[in-house]
Amino acid sequence: MTREAGPRESLDGQAFLLVAGLADLAVSTLGSAVGGVRRLLRRSDAAELATQAEHDLAARGRLVLDRYAAVPPAHLEILARHVSARKSVDDD
């Protein structure tokens, strides 16, 4: 069931297939997530799991902020510190 298609039809068809594949992936992922949530809600230690998840998310947020929000020291400042440290070692 192949047919010859021009470049325009080929791109449209490929785009349609990609969108359909992404939609199927999203639906299956959502279904898995809903099933996971249902299993978690049935557990007796759900409150403890929620507390641990909250702490884990807060720790992850701190890591992200430390990684992206902190301004690294200037390159010349680092070099000046190295030179200063070497001079103090050489003077001793």
N, C-alpha and C positions, 0 to 999 in steps of 0.2 A: 504494500500500500504506500509506495513512494510516489511522489509526483515532483515534477520539475517546477521549481519556484524561482522567481526572480529574486534579486537581492533584497528588495523591499519586503516581500512576503516572508522571506526567510528570517529577516530580523524581527518582524512582527510576531511570527510564529515562535521564534526562540524566546522573545520577551514574554510572550504568553505562557510558555512552558516554565520559564523561570518563576514567574509570579505564581503559577499554580503550584509549583514545587515548594515555594516559600510558604504559601498558605497552608499546604498540607503539613509542612514541618511545624508551623505555628500551632495548628490544631492538635497535632499529636503531642507536642510539648506541653500545651495547656492541659490536655487530658492527663498526662503523666503528673503534672504539678497538682492538679485537683485530686488525683488519687493519693498522692503523697500527703497532701493536707488532710484528707480524710483519715488516713492511717495515723497521722500525728495526733489528731483530735481524739482518737480512740484510746490513746495511751494514758496510763494513770499518772505519768510524770510530765504531762504536757506543760504545766506551769514552770517546772524546772528547766525544761528544754527551751521555753520561751525566754526565760531569764538568761540562760547561757547564750542564746542567739542574740539577745540584746547586747550582752557584753562583747561578744565576738564582733558584732557590727560596729560598736563604738570603738573597739581597738582597731578595726580596719579603717574606720574614718580618721582616727588619729594618724595612722600610717600614711594615708593618702595626703592628709594636710601637711604632715612633716615632709613628705616627698615633693609636693608641688608648691606649697605656700612658702616654705622657707627659702630665702634668697641665699644662694651659696656665696661664700666670701670671694672677693675679687681675686683674679689670678695673680696680679702683682702683689697683693697683700699676702698671699700664701708664699710667694717667692721671698718676700721681705722677711717673713717669719722664719723660713728655712735659713736664710743668710744670718739672721740674728742668732738663731740657735747654734749654727756652726761657729760663729764668732765667740759665743760664750763658752763653747766646748774647747775651742782652740786657746782661749785665754786662760783656761784652768790648767 
